[in-house]
Amino acid sequence: MTTQPARAVETATEQTKDQSPDRLAASLFAEVLIADQLSRNLISKALPRGMRISHFSVLNLLAHINEERTPAALAAAFHVTRGAMTNTLSRLEWAGHVHIRPDWDDARRKLVAISPAGRAARNAAIAAFMPLIGDVVRDIGPDRVRATLPVLRELRLRLEGPDQ
């Protein structure tokens, strides 16, 4: 018995077999952009009150690397302007989720670290949305998702460009 999502993928696969490379590229990017928008909406609704995806993303990176970073390095990591990152960091600092201190080796720079409250907020956010995205993966099928990851990873790396 084929599930409805599996049939939709099979139909979409059949439709894209006869497409030119340009039409295939347009279809790929349309799907990526729509999936991005829908996943952001899903996650945004599940985040703890007052937390935005940009806040969660910074907290998640800082928790993952477990090291201080400069605001400029964070802006580069997220491909946003320094001003946008400064705004996000100001909100996170106000909420007590990050500590921002001067760099003792270079007084012109600052260093950002996740606080214990920030780590707790990040963990609460993950607990809120993980069941939702876990359901999506289970519905699609772990093997199919696993098979898709190398293509998405290569797409991301190519879009980041050689200087990243």
DSSP file (Angstrom, degrees, kcal/mol; ACC not computed):
  #  RESIDUE AA STRUCTURE BP1 BP2  ACC     N-H-->O    O-->H-N    N-H-->O    O-->H-N    TCO  KAPPA ALPHA  PHI   PSI    X-CA   Y-CA   Z-CA
    1    1 A M              0   0    0      0, 0.0     2,-0.4     0, 0.0     0, 0.0   0.000 360.0 360.0 360.0 124.2    0.0    0.0    0.0
    2    2 A T        -     0   0    0      1,-0.0     2,-0.1     4,-0.0     0, 0.0  -0.752 360.0-128.4 -92.4 133.7    1.5    3.3   -1.1
    3    3 A T     >  -     0   0    0     -2,-0.4     4,-2.4     1,-0.1     5,-0.2  -0.351  22.2-110.6 -77.8 161.9    0.9    6.3    1.2
    4    4 A Q  H  > S+     0   0    0      1,-0.2     4,-2.2     2,-0.2     5,-0.2   0.924 117.8  48.4 -60.3 -47.8   -0.5    9.6   -0.1
    5    5 A P  H  > S+     0   0    0      0, 0.0     4,-2.1     0, 0.0    -1,-0.2   0.901 111.2  51.7 -60.6 -37.7    2.8   11.5    0.4
    6    6 A A  H  > S+     0   0    0      1,-0.2     4,-2.4     2,-0.2    -2,-0.2   0.908 109.6  49.4 -64.9 -40.6    4.7    8.7   -1.3
    7    7 A R  H  X S+     0   0    0     -4,-2.4     4,-2.5     1,-0.2    -1,-0.2   0.886 108.6  53.3 -64.2 -38.0    2.3    8.9   -4.3
    8    8 A A  H  X S+     0   0    0     -4,-2.2     4,-2.5     2,-0.2    -1,-0.2   0.898 110.1  47.4 -64.1 -39.6    2.7   12.6   -4.5
    9    9 A V  H  X S+     0   0    0     -4,-2.1     4,-2.7     2,-0.2    -2,-0.2   0.908 111.1  51.0 -67.3 -41.8    6.5   12.3   -4.6
   10   10 A E  H  X S+     0   0    0     -4,-2.4     4,-2.3     2,-0.2    -2,-0.2   0.917 112.0  47.4 -61.3 -42.5    6.2    9.6   -7.3
   11   11 A T  H  X S+     0   0    0     -4,-2.5     4,-2.2     2,-0.2    -2,-0.2   0.920 113.0  48.3 -63.9 -44.5    3.9   11.9   -9.4
   12   12 A A  H  X S+     0   0    0     -4,-2.5     4,-1.7     2,-0.2    -2,-0.2   0.882 110.2  52.5 -63.7 -38.0    6.3   14.8   -8.9
   13   13 A T  H  X S+     0   0    0     -4,-2.7     4,-1.0     1,-0.2    -2,-0.2   0.922 109.5  48.8 -63.4 -44.2    9.3   12.6   -9.9
   14   14 A E  H >X S+     0   0    0     -4,-2.3     4,-0.5     1,-0.2     3,-0.5   0.902 110.7  51.6 -61.1 -41.0    7.5   11.5  -13.1
   15   15 A Q  H 3< S+     0   0    0     -4,-2.2     3,-0.4     1,-0.2    -1,-0.2   0.828 110.4  48.0 -67.1 -32.1    6.7   15.2  -13.9
   16   16 A T  H >< S+     0   0    0     -4,-1.7     3,-1.2     1,-0.2    -1,-0.2   0.615  91.2  79.7 -86.8 -11.9   10.3   16.3  -13.5
   17   17 A K  H << S+     0   0    0     -4,-1.0    -1,-0.2    -3,-0.5    -2,-0.2   0.853  97.7  43.2 -62.4 -34.0   11.8   13.5  -15.6
   18   18 A D  T 3< S+     0   0    0     -4,-0.5    -1,-0.3    -3,-0.4     2,-0.2   0.315  91.5 113.8 -95.7   8.2   10.9   15.3  -18.9
   19   19 A Q    <   -     0   0    0     -3,-1.2    -3,-0.0     1,-0.1    -4,-0.0  -0.514  68.4-117.1 -83.5 148.3   12.0   18.8  -17.7
   20   20 A S     >  -     0   0    0     -2,-0.2     4,-2.8     1,-0.1     5,-0.2  -0.321  37.4-101.2 -69.0 163.2   14.9   20.8  -19.2
   21   21 A P  H  > S+     0   0    0      0, 0.0     4,-2.5     0, 0.0     5,-0.2   0.881 124.2  50.8 -56.5 -38.0   17.7   21.6  -16.8
   22   22 A D  H  > S+     0   0    0      2,-0.2     4,-2.3     1,-0.2     5,-0.1   0.918 112.2  45.1 -66.9 -42.5   16.4   25.1  -16.4
   23   23 A R  H  > S+     0   0    0      2,-0.2     4,-2.5     1,-0.2    -1,-0.2   0.873 112.7  52.1 -68.1 -36.2   12.9   24.0  -15.6
   24   24 A L  H  X S+     0   0    0     -4,-2.8     4,-2.7     2,-0.2    -2,-0.2   0.917 110.0  48.8 -64.3 -43.0   14.3   21.3  -13.2
   25   25 A A  H  X S+     0   0    0     -4,-2.5     4,-2.6    -5,-0.2     5,-0.2   0.914 111.3  49.7 -62.0 -43.1   16.4   24.0  -11.4
   26   26 A A  H  X S+     0   0    0     -4,-2.3     4,-2.2     1,-0.2    -2,-0.2   0.909 112.2  48.0 -62.7 -41.7   13.3   26.2  -11.2
   27   27 A S  H  X S+     0   0    0     -4,-2.5     4,-2.4     2,-0.2    -2,-0.2   0.920 111.6  50.5 -63.8 -44.0   11.3   23.3   -9.7
   28   28 A L  H  X S+     0   0    0     -4,-2.7     4,-2.5     1,-0.2    -2,-0.2   0.945 113.7  43.5 -59.0 -50.3   14.1   22.4   -7.3
   29   29 A F  H  X S+     0   0    0     -4,-2.6     4,-2.7     1,-0.2     5,-0.2   0.851 111.2  54.6 -69.3 -33.2   14.4   26.0   -6.0
   30   30 A A  H  X S+     0   0    0     -4,-2.2     4,-2.4    -5,-0.2     5,-0.2   0.938 111.3  45.6 -62.0 -45.2   10.6   26.5   -5.8
   31   31 A E  H  X S+     0   0    0     -4,-2.4     4,-2.8     2,-0.2    -2,-0.2   0.913 113.5  49.1 -64.1 -42.9   10.3   23.3   -3.6
   32   32 A V  H  X S+     0   0    0     -4,-2.5     4,-2.4     2,-0.2    -2,-0.2   0.925 113.2  46.8 -62.7 -44.9   13.2   24.4   -1.4
   33   33 A L  H  X S+     0   0    0     -4,-2.7     4,-2.3     2,-0.2    -2,-0.2   0.904 114.7  45.9 -66.0 -41.5   11.8   27.9   -0.9
   34   34 A I  H  X S+     0   0    0     -4,-2.4     4,-2.7    -5,-0.2     5,-0.2   0.923 113.2  49.5 -67.3 -43.3    8.3   26.6   -0.2
   35   35 A A  H  X S+     0   0    0     -4,-2.8     4,-2.6    -5,-0.2     5,-0.2   0.893 110.6  51.9 -62.1 -39.1    9.7   24.0    2.2
   36   36 A D  H  X S+     0   0    0     -4,-2.4     4,-2.5    -5,-0.2    -2,-0.2   0.945 111.7  45.8 -61.0 -48.7   11.7   26.7    3.9
   37   37 A Q  H  X S+     0   0    0     -4,-2.3     4,-2.2     1,-0.2    -2,-0.2   0.927 115.6  45.7 -61.8 -46.0    8.7   28.9    4.4
   38   38 A L  H  X S+     0   0    0     -4,-2.7     4,-2.3     1,-0.2    -1,-0.2   0.894 113.6  48.5 -66.5 -39.7    6.5   26.1    5.7
   39   39 A S  H  X S+     0   0    0     -4,-2.6     4,-2.6    -5,-0.2     5,-0.2   0.891 110.6  51.7 -69.1 -37.5    9.1   24.7    8.0
   40   40 A R  H  X S+     0   0    0     -4,-2.5     4,-3.0    -5,-0.2    -2,-0.2   0.912 110.6  48.7 -62.5 -41.9    9.8   28.2    9.4
   41   41 A N  H  X S+     0   0    0     -4,-2.2     4,-2.0    -5,-0.2    -2,-0.2   0.930 112.0  48.9 -62.7 -44.7    6.1   28.7   10.1
   42   42 A L  H  X S+     0   0    0     -4,-2.3     4,-0.9     1,-0.2    -2,-0.2   0.935 116.7  41.3 -59.8 -48.3    5.9   25.3   11.8
   43   43 A I  H >X S+     0   0    0     -4,-2.6     4,-1.4     1,-0.2     3,-0.6   0.909 111.1  56.3 -69.2 -42.3    8.9   26.0   14.0
   44   44 A S  H 3< S+     0   0    0     -4,-3.0     3,-0.3     1,-0.3    -1,-0.2   0.895 106.3  50.8 -57.3 -41.5    7.9   29.6   14.7
   45   45 A K  H 3< S+     0   0    0     -4,-2.0    -1,-0.3     1,-0.2    -2,-0.2   0.792 112.9  46.4 -67.3 -27.1    4.5   28.5   16.1
   46   46 A A  H << S+     0   0    0     -4,-0.9    -1,-0.2    -3,-0.6    -2,-0.2   0.646  88.3 105.3 -91.1 -16.0    6.2   26.0   18.4
   47   47 A L  S  < S-     0   0    0     -4,-1.4     3,-0.1    -3,-0.3    78,-0.1  -0.286  84.6 -91.9 -65.5 149.5    8.9   28.3   19.8
   48   48 A P    >   -     0   0    0      0, 0.0     3,-2.3     0, 0.0    -1,-0.1  -0.248  62.3 -75.3 -57.1 150.0    8.5   29.6   23.3
   49   49 A R  T 3  S+     0   0    0      1,-0.3     3,-0.1    -3,-0.1    -4,-0.0  -0.178 119.0  16.0 -52.4 132.6    6.8   32.9   23.6
   50   50 A G  T 3  S+     0   0    0      1,-0.3     2,-0.4    -3,-0.1    -1,-0.3   0.242  97.0 117.2  89.0 -12.7    9.0   35.8   22.5
   51   51 A M    <   -     0   0    0     -3,-2.3    -1,-0.3    -7,-0.1     2,-0.2  -0.749  46.1-162.4 -93.2 134.2   11.6   33.6   20.8
   52   52 A R     >  -     0   0    0     -2,-0.4     4,-2.6    -3,-0.1     5,-0.2  -0.675  34.3-108.0-105.3 164.7   12.2   34.1   17.1
   53   53 A I  H  > S+     0   0    0     -2,-0.2     4,-3.0     1,-0.2     5,-0.2   0.889 120.9  55.8 -59.6 -38.6   13.9   31.6   14.7
   54   54 A S  H  > S+     0   0    0      2,-0.2     4,-1.8     1,-0.2    -1,-0.2   0.891 108.7  47.9 -62.1 -37.9   16.8   34.0   14.5
   55   55 A H  H  > S+     0   0    0      2,-0.2     4,-2.5     1,-0.2     5,-0.2   0.946 113.3  47.0 -65.7 -48.7   17.2   33.9   18.3
   56   56 A F  H  X S+     0   0    0     -4,-2.6     4,-3.1     1,-0.2     5,-0.2   0.915 109.6  54.5 -59.5 -43.0   16.9   30.1   18.4
   57   57 A S  H  X S+     0   0    0     -4,-3.0     4,-2.2     1,-0.2    -1,-0.2   0.903 110.3  45.2 -60.5 -42.9   19.5   29.8   15.5
   58   58 A V  H  X S+     0   0    0     -4,-1.8     4,-2.6     2,-0.2     5,-0.2   0.935 115.0  47.6 -66.6 -45.6   22.1   31.8   17.4
   59   59 A L  H  X S+     0   0    0     -4,-2.5     4,-2.5     1,-0.2    -2,-0.2   0.904 111.6  51.4 -61.4 -40.3   21.5   30.0   20.6
   60   60 A N  H  X S+     0   0    0     -4,-3.1     4,-2.2    -5,-0.2    -1,-0.2   0.915 111.2  46.6 -64.6 -43.4   21.7   26.7   18.8
   61   61 A L  H  X S+     0   0    0     -4,-2.2     4,-2.9    -5,-0.2     5,-0.4   0.945 113.8  47.8 -63.5 -47.6   25.0   27.5   17.2
   62   62 A L  H  X S+     0   0    0     -4,-2.6     4,-1.9     1,-0.2     5,-0.4   0.882 113.6  47.9 -62.5 -37.6   26.5   28.8   20.4
   63   63 A A  H  < S+     0   0    0     -4,-2.5    -1,-0.2    -5,-0.2    -2,-0.2   0.887 113.3  48.9 -68.0 -37.8   25.3   25.7   22.3
   64   64 A H  H  < S+     0   0    0     -4,-2.2    -2,-0.2    -5,-0.2    -1,-0.2   0.928 119.0  35.2 -69.2 -46.4   26.7   23.4   19.6
   65   65 A I  H  < S-     0   0    0     -4,-2.9    -1,-0.2    -5,-0.1    -2,-0.2   0.780  88.4-154.6 -80.9 -25.4   30.2   25.0   19.3
   66   66 A N     <  +     0   0    0     -4,-1.9     2,-0.3    -5,-0.4    -3,-0.1   0.831  57.1 103.4  55.2  36.3   30.3   25.7   23.0
   67   67 A E  S    S-     0   0    0     -5,-0.4    -1,-0.2    45,-0.1    -2,-0.1  -0.962  77.6 -97.7-140.8 157.1   32.8   28.6   22.4
   68   68 A E        -     0   0    0     -2,-0.3     2,-0.3    45,-0.1    45,-0.2  -0.425  39.2-169.9 -71.3 151.6   32.6   32.4   22.3
   69   69 A R  B     -A  112   0A   0     43,-1.9    43,-3.0    -2,-0.1    -7,-0.0  -0.973  23.4-113.2-138.4 153.3   32.3   34.1   18.9
   70   70 A T     >  -     0   0    0     -2,-0.3     4,-2.2    41,-0.2     5,-0.2  -0.523  30.5-115.9 -78.9 154.9   32.5   37.7   17.8
   71   71 A P  H  > S+     0   0    0      0, 0.0     4,-2.6     0, 0.0     5,-0.2   0.878 118.2  54.5 -57.2 -36.6   29.3   39.3   16.5
   72   72 A A  H  > S+     0   0    0      2,-0.2     4,-2.3     1,-0.2     5,-0.2   0.904 107.1  49.2 -64.8 -40.8   31.0   39.6   13.1
   73   73 A A  H  > S+     0   0    0      2,-0.2     4,-2.2     1,-0.2    -1,-0.2   0.885 112.0  49.1 -65.8 -38.1   31.8   35.9   13.0
   74   74 A L  H  X S+     0   0    0     -4,-2.2     4,-1.7     2,-0.2    -2,-0.2   0.910 109.6  51.6 -66.9 -41.8   28.1   35.1   13.9
   75   75 A A  H  X>S+     0   0    0     -4,-2.6     5,-2.3     1,-0.2     4,-0.6   0.918 111.8  47.3 -60.3 -42.8   26.9   37.5   11.2
   76   76 A A  H ><5S+     0   0    0     -4,-2.3     3,-0.7     1,-0.2    -1,-0.2   0.897 108.5  54.8 -65.3 -40.0   29.1   35.8    8.7
   77   77 A A  H 3<5S+     0   0    0     -4,-2.2    -1,-0.2     1,-0.2    -2,-0.2   0.837 116.5  37.2 -62.8 -32.8   27.9   32.3    9.9
   78   78 A F  H 3<5S-     0   0    0     -4,-1.7    -1,-0.2     2,-0.1    -2,-0.2   0.383 107.6-122.9-101.3   2.9   24.3   33.3    9.3
   79   79 A H  T <<5 +     0   0    0     -3,-0.7     2,-0.3    -4,-0.6    -3,-0.2   0.912  69.6 125.5  56.4  45.8   24.9   35.4    6.2
   80   80 A V      < -     0   0    0     -5,-2.3    -1,-0.2    -6,-0.1    -2,-0.1  -0.827  66.2 -90.1-125.5 167.4   23.3   38.5    7.7
   81   81 A T     >  -     0   0    0     -2,-0.3     4,-2.1     1,-0.1     5,-0.2  -0.314  34.0-115.1 -72.6 160.9   24.6   42.0    8.2
   82   82 A R  H  > S+     0   0    0      1,-0.2     4,-2.7     2,-0.2     5,-0.2   0.870 117.7  56.1 -62.7 -35.6   26.4   43.0   11.3
   83   83 A G  H  > S+     0   0    0      2,-0.2     4,-2.2     1,-0.2    -1,-0.2   0.911 106.6  48.3 -62.9 -43.2   23.5   45.3   12.1
   84   84 A A  H  > S+     0   0    0      2,-0.2     4,-2.2     1,-0.2    -1,-0.2   0.910 113.6  47.2 -63.7 -41.4   21.0   42.5   11.9
   85   85 A M  H  X S+     0   0    0     -4,-2.1     4,-3.1     2,-0.2     5,-0.2   0.897 109.0  54.1 -68.2 -38.6   23.2   40.3   14.2
   86   86 A T  H  X S+     0   0    0     -4,-2.7     4,-2.3     2,-0.2    -1,-0.2   0.911 108.9  49.6 -59.7 -42.0   23.7   43.2   16.6
   87   87 A N  H  X S+     0   0    0     -4,-2.2     4,-2.0     2,-0.2    -2,-0.2   0.935 112.8  46.2 -61.8 -47.6   19.9   43.5   16.9
   88   88 A T  H  X S+     0   0    0     -4,-2.2     4,-2.4     1,-0.2    -2,-0.2   0.925 113.8  48.5 -61.7 -45.3   19.5   39.8   17.5
   89   89 A L  H  X S+     0   0    0     -4,-3.1     4,-2.7     1,-0.2    -1,-0.2   0.867 108.0  54.7 -65.3 -35.9   22.3   39.7   20.1
   90   90 A S  H  X S+     0   0    0     -4,-2.3     4,-2.4    -5,-0.2    -1,-0.2   0.917 110.3  46.3 -62.3 -42.7   20.9   42.8   21.9
   91   91 A R  H  X S+     0   0    0     -4,-2.0     4,-1.9     2,-0.2    -2,-0.2   0.902 113.6  48.4 -66.6 -40.9   17.5   41.0   22.2
   92   92 A L  H  <>S+     0   0    0     -4,-2.4     5,-2.8     2,-0.2     6,-0.8   0.890 112.4  48.7 -67.0 -37.9   19.2   37.8   23.4
   93   93 A E  H ><5S+     0   0    0     -4,-2.7     3,-1.2     4,-0.2    -2,-0.2   0.915 109.3  52.4 -66.9 -42.1   21.3   39.7   25.9
   94   94 A W  H 3<5S+     0   0    0     -4,-2.4    -1,-0.2     1,-0.3    -2,-0.2   0.877 109.7  49.6 -59.9 -38.0   18.2   41.6   27.2
   95   95 A A  T 3<5S-     0   0    0     -4,-1.9    -1,-0.3    -5,-0.2    -2,-0.2   0.554 117.1-116.2 -78.0  -7.6   16.5   38.2   27.7
   96   96 A G  T < 5S+     0   0    0     -3,-1.2    22,-0.5    -4,-0.4    21,-0.4   0.662  82.1 120.9  82.3  16.4   19.6   36.9   29.6
   97   97 A H  S   <S+     0   0    0     -5,-2.8    18,-2.4    20,-0.2     2,-0.3   0.670  71.6  30.7 -89.8 -18.0   20.3   34.3   27.0
   98   98 A V  E     -B  114   0A   0     -6,-0.8     2,-0.5    16,-0.3    16,-0.2  -0.962  66.8-139.1-136.0 156.9   23.8   35.4   26.0
   99   99 A H  E     -B  113   0A   0     14,-3.0    14,-2.3    -2,-0.3     2,-0.5  -0.965  16.8-165.1-111.0 130.9   26.7   37.1   27.7
  100  100 A I  E     +B  112   0A   0     -2,-0.5    12,-0.2    12,-0.2    -2,-0.0  -0.977  16.9 167.0-118.7 124.4   28.5   39.8   25.7
  101  101 A R  E     -B  111   0A   0     10,-2.5    10,-3.1    -2,-0.5     2,-0.1  -0.903  39.1 -93.3-132.9 160.0   31.9   40.8   27.0
  102  102 A P  E     -B  110   0A   0      0, 0.0     2,-0.7     0, 0.0     8,-0.3  -0.403  40.3-113.6 -67.7 150.1   34.9   42.8   25.7
  103  103 A D  E >   -B  106   0A   0      6,-2.3     3,-0.6     3,-0.5     6,-0.3  -0.789  22.4-152.5 -82.4 116.7   37.7   40.9   24.1
  104  104 A W  T 3  S+     0   0    0     -2,-0.7     3,-0.2     1,-0.2    -1,-0.2   0.735  93.5  50.9 -67.6 -21.2   40.6   41.4   26.5
  105  105 A D  T 3  S+     0   0    0      1,-0.3     2,-0.3    -3,-0.0    -1,-0.2   0.737 124.9  23.5 -85.2 -24.3   43.1   41.0   23.7
  106  106 A D  E X   - B   0 103A   0     -3,-0.6     3,-2.2     3,-0.1    -3,-0.5  -0.824  66.7-162.7-145.3  99.1   41.5   43.5   21.4
  107  107 A A  E 3  S+     0   0A   0     -2,-0.3    -3,-0.1     1,-0.3    -1,-0.1   0.633  87.3  67.3 -62.3 -14.1   39.3   46.1   23.1
  108  108 A R  E 3  S+     0   0A   0     -6,-0.1    -1,-0.3     2,-0.0     2,-0.2   0.711  96.6  65.8 -77.3 -19.1   37.6   46.9   19.8
  109  109 A R  E <   -     0   0A   0     -3,-2.2    -6,-2.3    -6,-0.3     2,-0.3  -0.631  66.4-151.5-104.8 160.4   35.9   43.5   19.6
  110  110 A K  E     - B   0 102A   0     -8,-0.3     2,-0.4    -2,-0.2   -10,-0.0  -0.886   8.9-142.5-122.5 158.5   33.3   41.8   21.7
  111  111 A L  E     - B   0 101A   0    -10,-3.1   -10,-2.5    -2,-0.3     2,-0.4  -0.968   9.7-152.7-124.0 140.9   32.8   38.1   22.4
  112  112 A V  E     +AB  69 100A   0    -43,-3.0   -43,-1.9    -2,-0.4     2,-0.3  -0.924  15.4 174.1-117.0 134.5   29.4   36.4   22.7
  113  113 A A  E     - B   0  99A   0    -14,-2.3   -14,-3.0    -2,-0.4     2,-0.2  -0.974  35.2-107.6-135.1 150.9   28.7   33.2   24.7
  114  114 A I  E     - B   0  98A   0     -2,-0.3   -16,-0.3   -16,-0.2   -17,-0.1  -0.565  34.4-140.1 -75.7 140.8   25.5   31.4   25.5
  115  115 A S     >  -     0   0    0    -18,-2.4     4,-2.5    -2,-0.2     5,-0.2  -0.507  26.8-104.4 -93.3 166.9   24.3   31.7   29.1
  116  116 A P  H  > S+     0   0    0      0, 0.0     4,-2.1     0, 0.0     5,-0.1   0.889 126.1  51.1 -56.9 -38.3   22.8   28.9   31.2
  117  117 A A  H  > S+     0   0    0    -21,-0.4     4,-2.4     2,-0.2   -20,-0.2   0.878 109.1  51.1 -66.2 -36.6   19.4   30.6   30.7
  118  118 A G  H  > S+     0   0    0    -22,-0.5     4,-2.6     2,-0.2    -1,-0.2   0.894 108.8  50.0 -66.1 -40.7   20.1   30.7   27.0
  119  119 A R  H  X S+     0   0    0     -4,-2.5     4,-2.4     2,-0.2    -2,-0.2   0.904 111.8  48.7 -63.9 -40.8   21.0   27.0   26.9
  120  120 A A  H  X S+     0   0    0     -4,-2.1     4,-2.3     2,-0.2    -2,-0.2   0.900 111.7  49.3 -65.6 -40.2   17.7   26.3   28.8
  121  121 A A  H  X S+     0   0    0     -4,-2.4     4,-2.2     2,-0.2    -2,-0.2   0.901 111.3  49.4 -65.4 -41.1   15.7   28.4   26.4
  122  122 A R  H  X S+     0   0    0     -4,-2.6     4,-2.4     2,-0.2    -2,-0.2   0.919 111.7  48.6 -62.6 -44.4   17.3   26.6   23.4
  123  123 A N  H  X S+     0   0    0     -4,-2.4     4,-2.4     1,-0.2    -2,-0.2   0.881 110.4  51.2 -64.4 -38.3   16.5   23.2   25.0
  124  124 A A  H  X S+     0   0    0     -4,-2.3     4,-1.6     2,-0.2    -1,-0.2   0.891 109.7  50.7 -65.1 -39.1   12.9   24.3   25.6
  125  125 A A  H  X S+     0   0    0     -4,-2.2     4,-2.1     2,-0.2     5,-0.3   0.929 110.4  48.5 -64.2 -45.0   12.6   25.4   22.0
  126  126 A I  H  X S+     0   0    0     -4,-2.4     4,-2.6     1,-0.2    -2,-0.2   0.919 110.3  51.6 -61.1 -43.3   14.0   22.0   20.7
  127  127 A A  H  < S+     0   0    0     -4,-2.4    -1,-0.2     1,-0.2    -2,-0.2   0.824 110.3  51.2 -63.0 -30.1   11.6   20.2   23.0
  128  128 A A  H  < S+     0   0    0     -4,-1.6     4,-0.3    -5,-0.1    -2,-0.2   0.894 122.7  24.8 -75.7 -40.7    8.7   22.2   21.6
  129  129 A F  H  X S+     0   0    0     -4,-2.1     4,-2.1     1,-0.1     3,-0.4   0.667  99.9  82.3-103.2 -15.2    9.3   21.7   17.9
  130  130 A M  H  X S+     0   0    0     -4,-2.6     4,-2.7    -5,-0.3     5,-0.2   0.892  90.1  54.2 -59.2 -41.3   11.2   18.4   17.7
  131  131 A P  H  > S+     0   0    0      0, 0.0     4,-1.8     0, 0.0    -1,-0.2   0.889 109.0  50.7 -59.6 -34.9    8.0   16.3   17.9
  132  132 A L  H  > S+     0   0    0     -3,-0.4     4,-1.4    -4,-0.3    -2,-0.2   0.938 115.2  39.1 -68.3 -46.9    6.6   18.2   15.0
  133  133 A I  H  X S+     0   0    0     -4,-2.1     4,-2.1     1,-0.2    -1,-0.2   0.815 112.4  58.4 -75.8 -27.1    9.6   17.8   12.7
  134  134 A G  H  X S+     0   0    0     -4,-2.7     4,-2.5    -5,-0.3    -1,-0.2   0.887 103.8  52.5 -64.0 -38.3   10.1   14.2   13.9
  135  135 A D  H  X S+     0   0    0     -4,-1.8     4,-2.6    -5,-0.2    -2,-0.2   0.896 107.0  52.4 -63.1 -40.1    6.5   13.5   12.7
  136  136 A V  H  X S+     0   0    0     -4,-1.4     4,-2.4     2,-0.2     5,-0.2   0.931 110.9  46.8 -62.3 -45.3    7.4   14.9    9.3
  137  137 A V  H  X S+     0   0    0     -4,-2.1     4,-3.0     1,-0.2    -2,-0.2   0.917 112.5  49.6 -64.0 -42.8   10.5   12.7    9.0
  138  138 A R  H  < S+     0   0    0     -4,-2.5    -1,-0.2     1,-0.2    -2,-0.2   0.901 111.4  49.8 -62.1 -40.0    8.5    9.6   10.2
  139  139 A D  H  < S+     0   0    0     -4,-2.6    -2,-0.2     1,-0.2    -1,-0.2   0.900 116.6  40.4 -66.4 -41.0    5.8   10.3    7.6
  140  140 A I  H  < S-     0   0    0     -4,-2.4    -2,-0.2    -5,-0.2    -1,-0.2   0.893 122.0-107.0 -72.8 -40.1    8.2   10.7    4.7
  141  141 A G     X  -     0   0    0     -4,-3.0     4,-2.3    -5,-0.2     3,-0.3   0.249  11.4-115.5 113.1 122.8   10.3    7.8    5.9
  142  142 A P  H  > S+     0   0    0      0, 0.0     4,-2.8     0, 0.0     5,-0.2   0.852 114.0  53.4 -55.3 -38.7   13.8    7.9    7.6
  143  143 A D  H  > S+     0   0    0      2,-0.2     4,-2.0     1,-0.2     5,-0.1   0.904 110.2  46.8 -66.2 -40.0   15.5    6.1    4.7
  144  144 A R  H  > S+     0   0    0     -3,-0.3     4,-1.2     2,-0.2    -1,-0.2   0.894 113.8  48.0 -68.6 -39.1   14.1    8.6    2.1
  145  145 A V  H  X S+     0   0    0     -4,-2.3     4,-1.6     2,-0.2     3,-0.5   0.934 111.0  51.2 -64.7 -45.5   15.1   11.6    4.3
  146  146 A R  H  < S+     0   0    0     -4,-2.8    -2,-0.2     1,-0.2    -1,-0.2   0.884 109.2  51.1 -58.0 -40.0   18.6   10.1    4.8
  147  147 A A  H  < S+     0   0    0     -4,-2.0     4,-0.4     1,-0.2    -1,-0.2   0.771 109.6  51.5 -69.7 -25.9   19.0    9.7    1.0
  148  148 A T  H >X S+     0   0    0     -4,-1.2     4,-2.1    -3,-0.5     3,-0.6   0.774  91.1  77.3 -81.2 -28.4   18.0   13.3    0.4
  149  149 A L  H 3X S+     0   0    0     -4,-1.6     4,-2.9     1,-0.2     5,-0.2   0.861  88.7  53.9 -56.6 -43.3   20.5   14.8    2.9
  150  150 A P  H 3> S+     0   0    0      0, 0.0     4,-2.3     0, 0.0    -1,-0.2   0.891 110.6  47.8 -60.8 -36.6   23.6   14.5    0.7
  151  151 A V  H <> S+     0   0    0     -3,-0.6     4,-2.4    -4,-0.4    -2,-0.2   0.931 114.2  45.7 -68.2 -45.1   21.8   16.4   -2.2
  152  152 A L  H  X S+     0   0    0     -4,-2.1     4,-2.5     2,-0.2    -1,-0.2   0.891 112.7  51.4 -64.5 -38.8   20.6   19.1    0.1
  153  153 A R  H  X S+     0   0    0     -4,-2.9     4,-2.5    -5,-0.2    -2,-0.2   0.924 111.1  47.2 -64.0 -44.4   24.0   19.4    1.8
  154  154 A E  H  X S+     0   0    0     -4,-2.3     4,-2.4    -5,-0.2     5,-0.2   0.898 110.9  52.4 -64.5 -39.9   25.8   19.7   -1.7
  155  155 A L  H  X S+     0   0    0     -4,-2.4     4,-2.2     2,-0.2    -2,-0.2   0.936 110.8  47.5 -59.5 -47.0   23.2   22.3   -2.7
  156  156 A R  H  X S+     0   0    0     -4,-2.5     4,-2.1     1,-0.2    -2,-0.2   0.925 111.7  50.0 -60.1 -45.7   23.9   24.3    0.5
  157  157 A L  H  X S+     0   0    0     -4,-2.5     4,-1.1     1,-0.2    -1,-0.2   0.889 111.5  48.2 -63.5 -39.7   27.7   24.1    0.0
  158  158 A R  H  < S+     0   0    0     -4,-2.4    -1,-0.2     1,-0.2    -2,-0.2   0.879 111.7  49.8 -68.0 -37.2   27.5   25.3   -3.6
  159  159 A L  H  < S+     0   0    0     -4,-2.2    -2,-0.2     1,-0.2    -1,-0.2   0.827 104.8  58.0 -71.3 -30.9   25.2   28.2   -2.7
  160  160 A E  H  < S-     0   0    0     -4,-2.1    -1,-0.2    -5,-0.2     3,-0.2   0.828 104.4-146.5 -67.2 -29.6   27.6   29.2    0.1
  161  161 A G    ><  -     0   0    0     -4,-1.1     3,-1.2    -5,-0.2    -1,-0.1  -0.039  27.4 -67.4  85.7 169.3   30.3   29.5   -2.5
  162  162 A P  T 3  S+     0   0    0      0, 0.0    -1,-0.2     0, 0.0    -2,-0.0   0.727 125.0  61.0 -70.3 -22.4   34.1   28.9   -2.4
  163  163 A D  T 3         0   0    0      1,-0.2    -2,-0.1    -3,-0.2    -3,-0.0   0.390 360.0 360.0 -88.3   6.1   34.8   31.8    0.0
  164  164 A Q    <         0   0    0     -3,-1.2    -1,-0.2    -7,-0.1    -3,-0.1   0.454 360.0 360.0 -94.3 360.0   32.7   30.5    2.8
